[in-house]
Amino acid sequence: MTIVHIVLFQLKSTADATAADDITKYMLALRDQCVHPDTGVPYIKSTIGGLNNSKEPLSGGLTHAFVVEFENEQDRDYYVKEDPHHKAFKASINGKIEKVVVVDFTPGVF
């Protein structure tokens, strides 16, 4: 069953435009870099995201949003807990992020 993984970042005020661009590109590149440990095939179904451009004053300071779709819970769990590319991404943003919010859901499950 599909899992939708939503990641929201608030970059630190000290992060410049280059850092924001690099973080966005790196996050989106994970779709191709993260491969299944048994098959060697990318397991992320889709990834979209970028800079918040909402006109509503409701972002709570969040600056970037990403939506990552996985085929199943096992793929999501591997990504979150074990994938070396995801771990490297998290290490690369250390010190550049003020706040992270993550929400996962299965479409249609209430």
C-alpha positions as CSV (number, residue, x, y, z in Angstrom):
1,M,0.0,0.0,0.0
2,T,1.4,3.4,-1.0
3,I,3.0,5.6,1.7
4,V,3.2,9.3,1.2
5,H,6.1,10.9,3.2
6,I,5.9,14.7,3.6
7,V,8.9,16.6,4.8
8,L,8.8,20.3,5.7
9,F,12.0,22.3,6.5
10,Q,12.7,25.7,8.0
11,L,16.1,26.7,6.9
12,K,18.2,28.6,9.5
13,S,18.3,32.4,8.8
14,T,22.0,32.0,8.3
15,A,21.5,29.6,5.3
16,D,22.1,31.5,2.0
17,A,20.3,31.0,-1.3
18,T,23.1,28.6,-2.5
19,A,22.6,26.4,0.5
20,A,18.8,26.4,0.0
21,D,19.3,25.5,-3.7
22,D,21.8,22.7,-2.8
23,I,19.5,21.2,-0.2
24,T,16.6,21.2,-2.6
25,K,18.6,19.6,-5.4
26,Y,20.0,17.0,-3.1
27,M,16.6,16.1,-1.6
28,L,15.1,15.7,-5.1
29,A,18.1,13.6,-6.3
30,L,17.4,11.0,-3.6
31,R,14.8,9.5,-5.9
32,D,17.5,8.2,-8.2
33,Q,20.2,7.7,-5.6
34,C,18.3,5.5,-3.1
35,V,18.3,2.0,-4.4
36,H,16.8,-1.2,-2.9
37,P,19.4,-3.2,-1.1
38,D,18.4,-6.4,-2.7
39,T,17.7,-5.4,-6.3
40,G,19.9,-2.3,-6.8
41,V,16.8,-0.5,-8.3
42,P,15.6,2.9,-7.1
43,Y,12.6,2.3,-4.8
44,I,11.2,5.8,-4.4
45,K,8.1,6.1,-6.7
46,S,8.1,9.9,-6.9
47,T,9.5,13.0,-5.3
48,I,8.4,16.6,-5.7
49,G,9.2,19.7,-3.7
50,G,10.8,23.1,-3.4
51,L,10.7,26.5,-1.9
52,N,7.5,27.6,-0.1
53,N,5.7,30.3,-2.2
54,S,2.4,30.3,-0.4
55,K,0.7,33.7,-0.1
56,E,-1.1,32.6,3.0
57,P,0.7,33.6,6.3
58,L,0.3,30.1,7.7
59,S,3.6,28.4,7.1
60,G,4.9,28.8,10.6
61,G,8.3,29.7,9.2
62,L,8.6,26.6,7.1
63,T,10.6,27.4,4.0
64,H,10.6,24.2,1.9
65,A,8.2,21.3,1.3
66,F,8.8,17.8,-0.2
67,V,6.5,14.9,-1.0
68,V,8.1,11.5,-1.4
69,E,6.0,8.5,-2.4
70,F,6.9,4.9,-1.6
71,E,5.3,1.7,-2.8
72,N,5.0,0.3,0.7
73,E,5.9,0.7,4.4
74,Q,9.0,-1.5,4.0
75,D,10.5,0.9,1.4
76,R,9.7,3.9,3.6
77,D,11.1,2.3,6.7
78,Y,14.4,1.4,4.8
79,Y,14.6,4.9,3.6
80,V,14.1,6.4,7.0
81,K,16.2,4.0,9.1
82,E,18.9,2.5,6.8
83,D,19.4,4.0,3.4
84,P,23.0,5.4,3.2
85,H,22.1,8.1,0.7
86,H,19.3,9.4,3.0
87,K,21.7,9.3,6.0
88,A,24.3,11.3,4.0
89,F,21.6,13.8,3.0
90,K,20.6,14.2,6.7
91,A,24.2,14.7,7.7
92,S,24.7,17.3,4.9
93,I,21.9,19.5,6.2
94,N,23.0,19.4,9.8
95,G,23.4,22.9,11.1
96,K,21.5,24.4,8.1
97,I,18.0,23.5,9.3
98,E,16.1,25.2,12.1
99,K,13.1,22.9,12.1
100,V,11.9,19.7,10.4
101,V,8.3,18.4,10.3
102,V,7.6,14.9,8.9
103,V,4.2,13.4,8.3
104,D,3.5,10.1,6.6
105,F,0.1,8.7,5.5
106,T,-1.5,6.0,3.4
107,P,-3.9,7.6,0.9
108,G,-7.5,6.8,1.8
109,V,-6.8,5.5,5.3
110,F,-8.6,7.5,7.9
